[in-house]
């Protein structure tokens, strides 16, 4: 999990200061069907109850003058064991997953990629791996430069990162001294964050010793969330008191759900947004809502705003189905255009990942008894199920050397020196995956929005080669059809070069006296011994999404003809409509 969401919401925190005439609300509700809405009226209608939607519904309803409706396509999150227990993340039923599949990827020999996204109140924060990282300070400063608004800078957002976080000790209160920076965290927020239950093992200590022998290439970074993550660092998790800390458990607590001015509607699908008036400037404060299982739809009009928070796939799908997008493309599929906004669904950016393996002499850990582990967790929230199924004690974030030949061909895509090109998830040998240590290599910043957006820092390299991103499209007038998701992985040669450089860095990290008697050999794929075609054939079957999609309704400068929303997250050229999810993020 990359915790960009507090940044997306920060400008909306001021909503609670807006004036409004006093209103009387009789009781709060959690509704399971559209028909139960009756003739209710609301100031704000929020489409999507994921990370951003859950937070925003909670924050807006703090003001008792505001009537807030939160609409979620999936079911409620409460009481779902597999969501609650971190160690059961791989066993979450498909009911709570959109189960998207990408279009065939040209760069992967037309292989489609499974795309898990949360279909439940709390969204993907209920089904993800729970790894908690804010990203680098350069990323946010790059957003601020791109959109011409310093409120998106790292310095401006820093108080809000800390405000939303509640740092806690891991279960069992093991010693965590020297594994985090107390100054980088908040202690009174709503989202629990902690180090893993299990402490450092032999592999972890060898990694630490390696930073002493190769400090320039692999420095030790005290805290992953301090804004300068490059180096070896300890992982942090959105887990507290032995349970997953999702947006729903953090912000839609029982007390919040009892607020008389908040209504939560689950199992309901926002199919379209609709103009609220015929004459005058385009004013969109009306939503069309249908039961997720099918049935008659209902329209509701917000008194103040409709706010889209359906995610990087769902939000562009709603906009396109509503006739907001590229006019030429919408005309071809028969969708009536109400607002020509070409960048809707463009610029999909994500992190691609592959595996690299090393042999080891370490022995396999004894298997965990599932029944015993569950009984322990249910009894007192302790034991192996308090850790994520993908738990890894350390990450190695690194940069490709500035004198690498790759930068003679392509511009460095990173927004600054604090941003890594490569993430290596260091899994200790003998863990639940294989006897070999596994490193997942993720090229950071290798995917880019289409060149036509032409925002600063995101333009193509000077040699004119296009670094292309992906897209989210629709191909029918049926709003219930899944969107067409195209990552365009390996769509640019830099992606392949970045993977090669990442593997070379991994080989350097796992070399030297620290690993004598522990590492046996590198198992590949090895760019030094494989031809270009052999290397490509080796990585194509394993390339996957690291599940951080952004950019499909990106911010840009106020007045710019590129982008989808202004820096205040209002949709360009439209009144009453705002977007608050990760689709607005300019770049990773």
C-alpha positions as CSV (number, residue, x, y, z in Angstrom):
1,X,0.0,0.0,0.0
2,X,1.3,3.4,-1.0
3,X,-0.3,5.9,1.3
4,X,-0.8,8.8,-1.1
5,X,-4.4,9.1,0.0
6,X,-4.0,11.7,2.8
7,X,-2.4,14.0,0.2
8,X,-5.4,13.6,-2.1
9,X,-7.8,14.5,0.7
10,X,-5.9,17.4,2.4
11,X,-7.5,20.2,0.4
12,X,-10.9,18.8,1.2
13,X,-10.4,19.0,4.9
14,X,-11.5,22.6,4.7
15,X,-15.0,21.5,3.7
16,X,-16.0,21.3,7.4
17,X,-15.5,25.1,7.6
18,X,-18.0,26.0,4.9
19,X,-21.1,27.7,6.1
20,X,-24.5,26.1,5.8
21,X,-28.0,26.6,7.2
22,X,-28.8,24.4,10.2
23,X,-30.6,21.2,9.3
24,X,-32.1,18.4,11.4
25,X,-31.2,14.8,10.8
26,X,-33.3,12.1,12.5
27,X,-30.9,9.1,12.4
28,X,-27.9,7.6,10.7
29,X,-28.3,4.6,8.4
30,X,-26.4,1.9,6.6
31,X,-28.6,1.0,3.7
32,X,-28.3,-2.2,1.6
33,X,-30.5,-1.2,-1.4
34,X,-31.2,1.8,-3.6
35,X,-34.9,1.7,-2.8
36,X,-34.2,2.4,0.8
37,X,-33.1,6.0,0.0
38,X,-36.7,7.1,-0.5
39,X,-36.8,10.9,-1.0
40,X,-33.8,11.9,1.1
41,X,-31.7,14.9,0.2
42,X,-28.0,15.4,0.8
43,X,-25.4,18.2,0.6
44,X,-22.7,15.9,-0.7
45,X,-22.9,12.7,-2.6
46,X,-19.7,10.6,-2.6
47,X,-19.4,8.0,-5.3
48,X,-17.1,5.2,-4.0
49,X,-16.4,4.1,-0.4
50,X,-12.7,3.2,-0.8
51,X,-9.7,4.9,0.7
52,X,-10.6,8.5,-0.3
53,X,-14.4,8.1,0.0
54,X,-14.3,6.6,3.5
55,X,-12.0,9.4,4.8
56,X,-14.0,12.1,3.1
57,X,-17.4,10.9,4.4
58,X,-16.0,10.8,7.9
59,X,-14.4,14.3,7.6
60,X,-17.4,16.0,6.0
61,X,-19.9,14.5,8.4
62,X,-18.0,15.9,11.3
63,X,-19.9,19.1,10.5
64,X,-23.5,18.3,11.7
65,X,-24.9,20.8,9.2
66,X,-23.9,18.7,6.3
67,X,-26.0,15.8,5.0
68,X,-23.6,13.2,3.4
69,X,-24.4,10.2,1.3
70,X,-21.6,7.7,0.7
71,X,-22.3,5.2,-2.1
72,X,-20.3,1.9,-2.2
73,X,-20.7,-0.7,-4.9
74,X,-19.5,-3.5,-2.7
75,X,-20.8,-4.9,0.6
76,X,-20.0,-3.7,4.2
77,X,-16.6,-4.6,5.6
78,X,-17.7,-5.3,9.1
79,X,-17.1,-8.8,10.5
80,X,-15.2,-10.3,7.5
81,X,-12.5,-12.4,9.2
82,X,-10.2,-12.6,6.2
83,X,-10.2,-8.8,5.9
84,X,-9.6,-8.3,9.6
85,X,-6.7,-10.7,10.1
86,X,-3.6,-9.5,8.2
87,X,-2.3,-13.1,7.8
88,X,-5.4,-14.1,5.9
89,X,-5.0,-11.5,3.1
90,X,-4.5,-14.2,0.4
91,X,-7.8,-15.9,1.5
92,X,-10.1,-12.9,1.1
93,X,-13.2,-14.2,-0.9
94,X,-13.7,-13.0,-4.4
95,X,-16.9,-11.3,-3.3
96,X,-14.8,-8.4,-2.0
97,X,-12.7,-8.0,-5.2
98,X,-13.7,-6.4,-8.5
99,X,-11.6,-9.1,-10.2
100,X,-10.6,-6.9,-13.1
101,X,-8.5,-8.3,-15.9
102,X,-6.4,-6.1,-18.2
103,X,-6.6,-6.1,-22.0
104,X,-3.9,-8.3,-23.6
105,X,-0.6,-6.6,-23.1
106,X,1.3,-6.2,-26.4
107,X,4.6,-6.0,-24.5
108,X,3.9,-9.2,-22.7
109,X,3.0,-11.4,-25.8
110,X,-0.7,-10.5,-25.4
111,X,-0.9,-11.9,-21.9
112,X,-3.6,-10.4,-19.7
113,X,-3.0,-9.4,-16.1
114,X,-5.3,-10.0,-13.2
115,X,-6.1,-6.8,-11.3
116,X,-7.3,-7.1,-7.7
117,X,-9.2,-4.0,-6.5
118,X,-11.3,-3.7,-3.4
119,X,-15.1,-4.2,-3.9
120,X,-16.1,-3.5,-0.3
121,X,-16.5,-0.5,2.0
122,X,-12.9,0.6,2.5
123,X,-12.0,-0.3,-1.0
124,X,-8.5,-1.7,-1.7
125,X,-7.3,-0.8,1.8
126,X,-9.4,-3.9,2.8
127,X,-7.6,-6.3,0.4
128,X,-4.1,-5.0,-0.1
129,X,-0.8,-6.1,1.3
130,X,-0.9,-3.3,4.0
131,X,2.7,-2.1,3.3
132,X,2.7,1.6,4.3
133,X,4.8,4.0,2.4
134,X,4.3,7.7,1.6
135,X,6.8,7.9,-1.3
136,X,9.6,10.4,-1.6
137,X,9.4,14.2,-1.0
138,X,10.4,14.7,-4.7
139,X,7.2,13.1,-5.8
140,X,5.0,15.6,-4.0
141,X,7.2,18.6,-5.0
142,X,6.9,17.4,-8.5
143,X,3.1,17.5,-8.3
144,X,3.3,21.0,-6.9
145,X,5.5,22.2,-9.8
146,X,3.3,20.4,-12.4
147,X,0.0,21.8,-11.1
148,X,1.3,25.2,-10.0
149,X,0.1,24.9,-6.4
150,X,2.5,24.5,-3.5
151,X,-0.3,23.0,-1.3
152,X,0.7,19.7,-2.9
153,X,4.3,20.0,-1.9
154,X,5.9,17.6,0.7
155,X,6.4,20.4,3.2
156,X,2.7,21.5,2.9
157,X,1.4,18.0,3.2
158,X,3.7,16.8,6.0
159,X,1.4,17.9,8.9
160,X,-1.5,15.9,7.3
161,X,0.6,12.8,7.0
162,X,1.2,12.9,10.7
163,X,-2.3,13.9,11.5
164,X,-3.9,10.8,10.0
165,X,-1.5,8.3,11.5
166,X,-1.5,6.6,14.8
167,X,1.9,4.9,15.3
168,X,1.8,1.9,17.7
169,X,4.2,-0.7,18.8
170,X,3.9,-4.1,17.1
171,X,2.0,-6.9,18.8
172,X,4.2,-8.3,21.6
173,X,5.9,-5.0,22.2
174,X,9.3,-6.2,20.9
175,X,12.2,-3.8,20.8
176,X,12.0,-1.5,17.8
177,X,14.8,0.9,18.7
178,X,16.8,2.0,15.7
179,X,14.2,0.7,13.2
180,X,12.2,3.9,12.7
181,X,12.4,7.7,13.3
182,X,9.9,8.8,16.0
183,X,9.9,12.3,14.4
184,X,8.5,11.0,11.1
185,X,5.2,9.7,12.6
186,X,1.9,10.8,14.1
187,X,0.5,9.3,17.3
188,X,-3.0,10.6,17.5
189,X,-4.5,9.9,14.1
190,X,-7.0,7.2,13.0
191,X,-4.9,4.9,10.9
192,X,-2.7,2.4,12.8
193,X,0.8,2.0,11.6
194,X,3.4,-0.3,13.0
195,X,6.5,-2.4,12.4
196,X,5.9,-6.1,11.8
197,X,5.3,-8.4,14.8
198,X,8.4,-10.5,14.0
199,X,11.7,-8.9,14.6
200,X,14.9,-9.0,12.5
201,X,16.2,-12.4,11.5
202,X,19.6,-13.6,10.2
203,X,18.9,-12.3,6.7
204,X,18.0,-8.9,8.1
205,X,21.2,-8.6,10.1
206,X,23.3,-9.6,7.1
207,X,21.5,-6.9,5.1
208,X,22.3,-4.4,7.8
209,X,26.0,-5.5,7.8
210,X,26.1,-5.1,4.1
211,X,25.2,-1.4,4.3
212,X,28.3,-1.0,6.4
213,X,30.5,-2.6,3.8
214,X,28.8,-0.8,0.8
215,X,27.5,2.4,2.4
216,X,27.7,4.6,-0.8
217,X,25.8,2.1,-2.9
218,X,23.4,0.8,-0.3
219,X,23.0,3.3,2.6
220,X,20.9,2.5,5.7
221,X,17.8,4.7,5.8
222,X,16.3,5.0,9.3
223,X,12.7,5.5,8.2
224,X,11.0,4.7,5.0
225,X,8.4,7.5,5.5
226,X,10.8,10.4,6.2
227,X,10.7,11.7,2.6
228,X,14.1,10.3,1.6
229,X,13.6,6.5,1.3
230,X,16.6,5.6,-0.9
231,X,18.6,2.9,0.8
232,X,17.9,-0.2,3.0
233,X,15.0,0.5,5.3
234,X,12.6,-1.3,7.7
235,X,9.0,-1.9,6.4
236,X,6.0,-0.4,8.1
237,X,2.4,-1.7,7.9
238,X,-1.1,-0.4,8.3
239,X,-1.7,-2.9,11.1
240,X,-2.5,-2.1,14.7
241,X,-3.4,-4.3,17.7
242,X,-3.2,-7.4,15.5
243,X,-5.7,-6.2,12.9
244,X,-5.7,-4.6,9.4
245,X,-6.2,-0.9,9.7
246,X,-8.3,0.0,6.6
247,X,-9.9,3.3,5.6
248,X,-13.2,1.8,6.8
249,X,-12.0,0.6,10.2
250,X,-10.1,3.9,10.7
251,X,-12.6,6.4,9.5
252,X,-16.0,4.7,9.5
253,X,-16.0,3.6,13.1
254,X,-19.2,2.8,15.0
255,X,-19.3,6.3,16.4
256,X,-19.0,7.8,12.9
257,X,-21.7,5.4,11.5
258,X,-24.1,6.6,14.2
259,X,-23.9,10.2,13.1
260,X,-27.4,11.3,12.1
261,X,-26.2,13.3,9.1
262,X,-24.3,10.4,7.4
263,X,-25.9,7.8,5.3
264,X,-23.9,4.9,3.9
265,X,-25.4,2.9,0.9
266,X,-23.7,-0.4,0.0
267,X,-24.3,-2.8,-2.8
268,X,-25.1,0.2,-5.1
269,X,-23.4,1.2,-8.3
270,X,-23.0,4.8,-9.4
271,X,-23.5,4.4,-13.1
272,X,-23.4,8.0,-14.3
273,X,-23.2,11.6,-13.3
274,X,-25.9,13.8,-15.0
275,X,-26.2,17.5,-15.6
276,X,-28.4,19.1,-12.9
277,X,-29.7,21.9,-15.1
278,X,-30.4,22.5,-18.8
279,X,-29.4,26.1,-19.2
280,X,-26.3,27.9,-18.1
281,X,-22.8,26.6,-17.4
282,X,-22.4,22.8,-17.1
283,X,-23.5,21.9,-13.5
284,X,-23.2,18.3,-12.5
285,X,-24.5,17.5,-9.1
286,X,-26.7,14.6,-10.0
287,X,-25.9,10.9,-9.9
288,X,-27.6,7.8,-11.3
289,X,-27.5,4.9,-8.9
290,X,-28.4,1.3,-9.6
291,X,-28.5,-1.8,-7.4
292,X,-25.2,-3.8,-7.9
293,X,-27.3,-6.9,-8.5
294,X,-29.3,-5.2,-11.2
295,X,-32.7,-3.4,-11.2
296,X,-34.2,0.0,-11.6
297,X,-31.9,3.0,-11.2
298,X,-32.5,6.1,-9.2
299,X,-31.2,9.7,-9.5
300,X,-30.2,11.9,-6.7
301,X,-29.0,15.6,-6.8
302,X,-26.6,16.9,-4.2
303,X,-27.2,20.5,-2.9
304,X,-23.5,21.3,-3.0
305,X,-21.3,18.7,-4.8
306,X,-20.9,15.3,-6.2
307,X,-17.5,13.8,-5.4
308,X,-16.1,10.9,-7.3
309,X,-13.8,8.5,-5.4
310,X,-14.3,5.3,-7.3
311,X,-10.5,4.8,-7.9
312,X,-8.2,5.0,-10.9
313,X,-10.4,2.5,-12.8
314,X,-13.9,3.3,-11.5
315,X,-13.7,7.1,-11.7
316,X,-12.8,7.3,-15.5
317,X,-15.4,4.6,-16.1
318,X,-18.1,6.8,-14.5
319,X,-16.9,9.9,-16.4
320,X,-16.8,8.1,-19.8
321,X,-20.1,6.4,-19.3
322,X,-21.5,9.9,-18.5
323,X,-20.3,11.4,-21.7
324,X,-17.3,13.2,-20.2
325,X,-14.1,12.3,-22.1
326,X,-12.6,12.2,-25.6
327,X,-15.5,13.2,-27.9
328,X,-14.1,11.3,-30.9
329,X,-13.8,8.1,-29.0
330,X,-17.2,8.4,-27.2
331,X,-19.0,9.2,-30.5
332,X,-17.6,5.9,-32.0
333,X,-19.3,3.8,-29.3
334,X,-22.5,5.8,-29.1
335,X,-22.1,7.6,-25.8
336,X,-23.7,11.1,-25.9
337,X,-21.0,13.6,-25.1
338,X,-21.8,16.3,-22.5
339,X,-18.2,17.5,-22.0
340,X,-15.2,17.0,-24.3
341,X,-12.4,16.3,-21.9
342,X,-9.8,14.3,-23.8
343,X,-7.5,13.3,-21.0
344,X,-10.1,11.2,-19.1
345,X,-8.7,7.7,-18.8
346,X,-5.4,8.6,-20.2
347,X,-2.1,8.5,-18.4
348,X,-2.5,5.3,-16.4
349,X,0.7,4.8,-14.5
350,X,1.6,1.9,-12.3
351,X,4.7,0.0,-11.0
352,X,5.6,-3.2,-12.9
353,X,7.3,-6.0,-11.0
354,X,9.3,-9.1,-11.7
355,X,11.2,-11.7,-9.5
356,X,14.8,-12.4,-9.2
357,X,16.1,-15.3,-7.1
358,X,19.2,-16.3,-5.2
359,X,20.0,-19.7,-3.8
360,X,20.6,-20.0,-0.1
361,X,21.7,-22.4,2.5
362,X,19.0,-21.3,4.9
363,X,16.5,-23.9,6.0
364,X,12.8,-23.7,5.5
365,X,10.9,-22.4,8.5
366,X,8.5,-25.0,10.1
367,X,5.0,-24.6,8.7
368,X,2.4,-22.7,10.7
369,X,-0.6,-24.7,11.9
370,X,-3.6,-22.8,10.4
371,X,-6.0,-23.9,13.1
372,X,-3.7,-23.0,15.9
373,X,-2.8,-19.7,14.4
374,X,-6.5,-18.7,13.9
375,X,-7.4,-19.8,17.4
376,X,-4.6,-17.6,18.8
377,X,-5.6,-14.6,16.8
378,X,-9.2,-15.0,17.7
379,X,-8.4,-15.3,21.4
380,X,-6.1,-12.4,21.8
381,X,-5.0,-10.9,18.4
382,X,-1.5,-12.4,18.6
383,X,0.5,-14.9,16.6
384,X,1.5,-15.3,13.0
385,X,-1.9,-14.0,11.7
386,X,-1.0,-10.5,13.0
387,X,1.5,-10.1,10.1
388,X,0.7,-9.5,6.4
389,X,0.7,-12.5,4.2
390,X,3.3,-10.7,2.1
391,X,5.3,-9.5,5.1
392,X,8.9,-8.6,4.5
393,X,11.1,-7.0,7.2
394,X,13.1,-4.8,4.8
395,X,13.0,-2.9,1.5
396,X,15.9,-1.8,-0.6
397,X,15.1,1.3,-2.6
398,X,17.8,2.3,-5.0
399,X,18.8,4.5,-7.8
400,X,20.4,3.6,-11.1
401,X,23.8,5.2,-11.2
402,X,23.8,8.6,-13.0
403,X,26.7,7.4,-15.3
404,X,24.7,4.3,-16.4
405,X,24.6,3.9,-20.2
406,X,20.8,3.8,-19.9
407,X,20.8,7.6,-19.3
408,X,22.7,8.2,-22.5
409,X,19.7,6.8,-24.3
410,X,16.8,8.0,-22.1
411,X,16.2,10.9,-19.8
412,X,16.2,10.1,-16.1
413,X,12.4,9.8,-15.3
414,X,12.8,10.2,-11.5
415,X,11.5,13.6,-10.2
416,X,14.6,14.1,-8.0
417,X,17.5,12.6,-6.1
418,X,15.3,11.4,-3.3
419,X,13.2,9.2,-5.6
420,X,14.3,5.6,-6.2
421,X,14.3,4.0,-9.6
422,X,14.0,0.5,-8.2
423,X,12.3,-1.1,-5.2
424,X,13.6,-4.5,-4.0
425,X,11.3,-6.3,-1.5
426,X,13.8,-8.4,0.5
427,X,12.1,-11.6,1.5
428,X,14.0,-13.7,4.0
429,X,14.8,-17.3,2.9
430,X,12.8,-20.1,4.4
431,X,9.7,-18.0,4.3
432,X,6.2,-18.9,3.0
433,X,7.1,-18.5,-0.7
434,X,10.1,-20.6,-1.6
435,X,13.4,-21.8,0.0
436,X,15.2,-19.1,-2.1
437,X,15.2,-15.5,-1.2
438,X,13.0,-13.5,-3.5
439,X,13.4,-9.9,-4.6
440,X,10.7,-8.2,-6.5
441,X,12.1,-5.5,-8.7
442,X,9.8,-2.6,-9.4
443,X,10.9,0.1,-11.8
444,X,9.7,3.4,-10.2
445,X,8.8,6.2,-12.5
446,X,9.3,4.1,-15.6
447,X,5.8,4.5,-16.8
448,X,4.6,7.9,-17.8
449,X,1.5,9.7,-18.9
450,X,1.1,10.1,-22.7
451,X,3.4,12.7,-24.2
452,X,0.6,14.9,-25.3
453,X,0.0,16.0,-21.7
454,X,3.3,17.8,-21.8
455,X,3.5,18.7,-18.2
456,X,6.9,19.8,-16.8
457,X,9.1,16.9,-15.7
458,X,6.9,14.5,-17.6
459,X,7.7,15.4,-21.2
460,X,9.4,12.8,-23.4
461,X,13.2,12.7,-23.5
462,X,15.1,15.0,-25.8
463,X,15.7,12.3,-28.4
464,X,12.0,12.4,-29.1
465,X,11.2,8.8,-28.1
466,X,7.8,8.5,-26.4
467,X,7.6,7.1,-22.9
468,X,4.0,6.0,-23.0
469,X,1.6,5.2,-20.2
470,X,-1.5,3.1,-20.1
471,X,-5.2,3.9,-20.5
472,X,-8.6,3.1,-19.1
473,X,-11.4,3.0,-21.8
474,X,-14.9,1.8,-22.3
475,X,-16.3,0.1,-25.4
476,X,-20.0,0.1,-24.8
477,X,-22.9,2.2,-23.5
478,X,-23.5,-0.3,-20.7
479,X,-22.1,1.2,-17.5
480,X,-22.0,-2.2,-15.9
481,X,-19.4,-3.5,-18.3
482,X,-15.9,-3.6,-16.9
483,X,-13.5,-0.9,-18.1
484,X,-10.8,-1.7,-20.6
485,X,-7.6,-1.4,-18.7
486,X,-4.3,-1.3,-20.6
487,X,-1.1,-0.9,-18.5
488,X,1.1,-0.9,-21.6
489,X,3.8,-2.6,-19.6
490,X,7.1,-2.9,-21.4
491,X,5.7,-0.4,-23.8
492,X,8.9,1.6,-23.7
493,X,12.5,0.3,-23.8
494,X,13.4,2.1,-20.6
495,X,11.2,-0.4,-18.6
496,X,13.4,-3.2,-19.8
497,X,16.6,-1.4,-19.2
498,X,15.4,-0.5,-15.6
499,X,14.7,-4.1,-14.9
500,X,18.2,-5.0,-16.1
501,X,19.8,-2.3,-13.9
502,X,17.7,-3.4,-10.9
503,X,19.0,-7.0,-11.3
504,X,22.5,-5.7,-11.5
505,X,22.0,-3.8,-8.3
506,X,20.6,-6.8,-6.7
507,X,23.6,-8.9,-7.7
508,X,25.9,-6.3,-6.2
509,X,23.9,-6.2,-3.0
510,X,24.0,-10.0,-2.6
511,X,27.8,-10.1,-3.2
512,X,30.7,-9.8,-0.7
513,X,31.8,-11.4,2.5
514,X,28.5,-10.8,4.4
515,X,26.9,-13.5,2.3
516,X,29.6,-16.2,2.5
517,X,28.1,-19.5,3.7
518,X,24.6,-18.1,3.2
519,X,24.1,-17.4,-0.5
520,X,25.0,-20.0,-3.0
521,X,24.3,-18.6,-6.5
522,X,22.2,-16.2,-8.5
523,X,19.4,-18.0,-10.1
524,X,18.3,-15.3,-12.6
525,X,17.2,-13.9,-14.8
526,X,20.6,-12.6,-15.6
527,X,21.0,-9.8,-18.2
528,X,24.8,-10.5,-18.4
529,X,24.4,-14.1,-19.6
530,X,21.1,-13.9,-21.6
531,X,20.7,-12.4,-25.0
532,X,18.2,-9.5,-25.4
533,X,15.5,-11.9,-26.6
534,X,16.3,-14.5,-24.0
535,X,16.0,-11.9,-21.2
536,X,12.7,-10.6,-22.6
537,X,11.4,-14.1,-22.8
538,X,12.4,-14.7,-19.2
539,X,10.7,-11.7,-17.8
540,X,7.6,-11.4,-19.9
541,X,5.7,-14.3,-18.2
542,X,6.3,-12.8,-14.7
543,X,5.7,-9.1,-15.2
544,X,2.8,-8.0,-13.0
545,X,1.2,-4.9,-11.6
546,X,2.4,-3.7,-8.2
547,X,-1.2,-2.4,-7.8
548,X,-0.5,1.3,-7.5
549,X,-2.6,2.7,-10.4
550,X,-2.8,6.5,-10.7
551,X,-3.1,9.3,-13.2
552,X,-6.4,8.5,-15.1
553,X,-8.0,11.8,-14.1
554,X,-4.8,13.8,-13.5
555,X,-4.4,17.2,-12.0
556,X,-2.9,20.0,-14.1
557,X,-2.6,23.8,-13.8
558,X,-5.7,25.9,-13.5
559,X,-6.6,27.0,-17.0
560,X,-4.6,24.3,-18.7
561,X,-6.3,22.4,-21.5
562,X,-4.5,19.2,-20.4
563,X,-5.5,17.1,-17.4
564,X,-8.9,16.4,-15.9
565,X,-9.0,18.4,-12.6
566,X,-7.6,21.6,-11.3
567,X,-5.4,21.7,-8.2
568,X,-8.5,22.0,-6.0
569,X,-9.7,18.7,-7.6
570,X,-12.7,20.3,-9.4
571,X,-13.3,18.8,-12.8
572,X,-12.3,21.3,-15.5
573,X,-15.1,23.1,-17.1
574,X,-17.7,21.7,-14.7
575,X,-19.5,23.1,-11.7
576,X,-20.4,20.8,-8.7
577,X,-18.2,17.9,-9.6
578,X,-14.9,16.9,-7.9
579,X,-12.6,13.9,-7.9
580,X,-10.6,12.9,-4.8
581,X,-9.1,9.5,-5.4
582,X,-5.7,8.3,-6.8
583,X,-6.7,8.9,-10.4
584,X,-5.8,12.6,-9.9
585,X,-2.2,11.8,-9.0
586,X,0.2,13.3,-11.6
587,X,3.0,10.7,-11.3
588,X,4.4,8.0,-9.1
